[in-house]
């Protein structure tokens, strides 16, 4: 449309209206409060003109044009409700309803039926027709009511299709589908995923993935965008199918990864029943991934939630009151010397929780022994990874980029809002290069797929930087790249040199690699050389915040190093007391490592102890979920989920994101900061008299730039400041990485990133298990044939250090000679790739 | 001498050499229609015979000349003798004719149907001129002028017959003048709707754009229509030259031919023609030094009828599902890849070279005011002479059906114009001149030019059901009126032809039909109810007979008919007993047979064998009994 903001004058139903040029009749009518019934039109989607309900009369135009597709022209005279239009609409609605089971729409008893739906009997019984999960939220019901249809003229053609329940997260009952095409257009126009299509023709027309594939096979990301626009009950969420209409909504931030999408929580009976994307143009722009769309309600409303404090008594858990719990904690903590205490907190916690935790450790316990589980998760790459957060690019930079380089990034189930942006960018002609040794969801999208030989990733990126710097190819360049010779590198270098603005996205693929730190370093070098901005997309929603809040021994709030005397004094003033007694952090770390086995009290907040962590005499476990028996928590304190507390996160871009309390916590669970404050007060310490997260935020504002305005946080990214290097923990590796005939395969492992507060989400969300299978080893068909293995076999994977039994999945996406397995954090076997040998598992092995 | 003159001169020489060839020339119509009639076996027989009689002859495979009922056609031209045409060839017949004519000089005039050229007929032993045949005489061949006469795979044949003179003329007068010329000629789109061609072009040309596209719509999907296929198979260069002219006029740089994959021969012919055009410099950069660049891509459709609709066709070329979208914006403003696009039908494009070559005034002599020019039709159904014909617009249906087609053997009942989107017109419309307006006024459409003639053995309710079933299956499913509405209509018609019609069905059909016409998104839905609405209008009594009396006068509707053996006529030959698949007919030899209606599946096998078996005669009849409504209610 022309850039001139022209208007047209049109007459709609006798009203003379000034209408923006290029608007359709429907848009103009809606803007001016004139209702025209529609089923296929949707404000976010292009006009379709399929349902034909929005027909109007336009003077001088033949027949009945549809309001949704006809642009307003100067001097147009539109009539939206003439007798003939109404008759035609009624006829067309009759036809639509003859394809849609309509007892809920025209049944004589429908009003009375609602009242008596629930009856009082010994067993719960419902009466009336419950054949549609969308009752009460159905747009068809609204339209029928508006048009005032009382009975159906034509027989109903029930398609008699089986309800498709094979895919996770949502069911598809195409018997209820009216073929408005919203889901298809959503998938194509907004998500650019093109999973859904119209199939067949004539009256057999249906919607679904082409060629009868399942959604999983068709590459569906399970973003649920199609569900959100479905006007009927054809697409419905498995989890809340029969929960009915939510009573209200609350906008907040998703806590499941470092992008920090804005979401709308759907609430009914003080329980989260679902979540939808919010239209935040800065970050997710109305999109979500499978975690944000489907996992929140299941994870926070899980029946495994911890409800009341418990203590271990003679080997079994016993519920106690909060007073007893606080007393017990205070008693044990008071008796604990500073160097024999440690706290592990999750980077999923809010800034307020993190801040209070470290303050608790430093002032109440007089120690520096606070750390996050994330450091262990990232392992040796931790420090290098954090450096990527420096001057992080924003999602907006990504939208404006002319070249995007993706390192080890798969956007199918995690970070899929980034995938949407990439696909849209591709549509605008932006060049995309992806670097990954395995086929992934960006391979078909990317202009260039650089496929490193497993184990030579660093060399490939280095060769690229070299080529940029010197214009000469590194000798032997082709050996870094599988498939084709070094052409891809040369082309990428050419694109890089031409690009006006380049964004580098770093995914998780290379992180758990022995050479991970080096890979991250060469990526940073490349970025520095080309002037590209890096967006690291961490898996932890508040990794950024965990550093800024000082939840590590080496760093204090605001990224201050404990050796920085001037800044330390500022902090002392803010806190008023306690810091003088601190052991200098270096010694504290040394002491901690020396007395690794001599920990008196270990305090876990939102984290789960693993074998790698030192064991303690007394374990305080503070989390949302009831701990496994194996954890043997001496004191269990139930904490609130991110939907049940106020606070802030800082996402990977460095933006402060607000979370809002949407519902009450189940049972007696409390926010983490409140539990800590109560213990601190019990121990007689000052500076913990907070009544709300806002007060904490205000105090943070005194020491960290950008904080303080709790309810209207500055939406601009804040800089990542870290006054010192956060050492990367060394994961013990035997160094016996034998290769050769004994260990012919290379095993790559990645850790399931879909973790919230120490537990994989798939533990509470069944569907996710289906999408991201853990502990299943992947192998390419050629290798499987040589080894005589078939799909579903259990195989024994042996390296110099370990031996594991995993089920096998044969997939073409695995490069030959390699294996891949997704592990849980606690199952981490060391750092890949490992030279291994494999064989089929026999029953005798178990002996 | 420029390139064009040079190639034209050599082509003319080649053509003249062929006319004065020293050895016999045998022309065979090997278009799809001829192949279906068995011309390839005839070709094999000819080659064998020539070897056998040790004579050399040139065999030229030409396209279809029109009369399908004469297929396969073989023409023989001996040196110094006119080209004589033989019809309904079989390998045996071909051998006989070749031997007698090539060796003995006896043209077997009783087997010949006509000759071509200006020779005196006395030389030919009474063989008439081919163009004097009753089917050919009333025709005016403008678009089809080369079909059946030239080798479609040889660009020189086309060039020798004034080929590419139209585009060369266009280059001399410039694009605006081309549009003016077409405006002057009053050419209307031959795809069916009859929108003035120049108007579309003007809109497209005046829309500012980086790139414009031209699409040739060769997605001829109507059952019983084959005009476009025959034209492409017989004279592909005519369409391609037309595309050059249209593209030059609108300023398009790239063209697509969207053709059904079910037309493999036409696709091969087009591919060959394109290759030759490239070699002769009629395609690519700077065509014939005119500064005009043009390329053509062939796009094979996957068999959806709706892809003949222009917006669906565009999305199909774009790689999307063939699904129409609302207009405006019209493709001339925003079409393929959102660029101005002109979509012209094969026949429209095939007409263009003729207009450019001969001038608008020449073209205007054909047809009537507002409906200028000629139109091709595929004349099929219950007529004596079926085939591809071309007549000036304004010719009456009677002339087409009765004179050209020779009329039906049994009394005439109806004619369906415009394929499944058209209407079924009764006898009273026979004197209607065929033009866009009069057919629309009668409730039908011109369509792309299918004419299906029906005699009294055709049940119009069944025909309406057939066409509606076709469109309902071919609906893309996008809009509710077309997808659901047509299904309801088919269901009602199924009920009526099945003998369970209800009195209120006719009003429901009427109102549904009107809703679908008014409410549908694209042309497919908007015209789908036409066969039902027109038959309701002109053959209402037949519907009423089906409903009220359970009576099908044409004895077509299976549920309403029964088969009977007439004992007086039956000779007991057991012919029907042998063919009956269910054993419904029994009886000893030489005694009248017995037909058990409960076992009869009405497959018609006994009826056919009885009709053609000389011994038995018409001993088996099909009849439909009138029943009162009470009778079948019980």
Interface residues (C-beta under 8 A of the other chain):
Chain A: X47 X48 X49 X50 X51 X52 X55 X63 X64 X65 X66 X69 X70 X71 X88 X91 X92 X95 X96 X98 X99 X154 X155 X157 X178 X179 X181 X197 X198 X200 X201 X202 X203 X204 X205
Chain B: X304 X306 X321 X323 X325 X326 X328 X472 X473 X474 X475 X476 X477 X478 X479 X480 X481 X483 X484 X485 X486 X487 X488 X491 X511 X512 X515 X518 X519 X520 X521
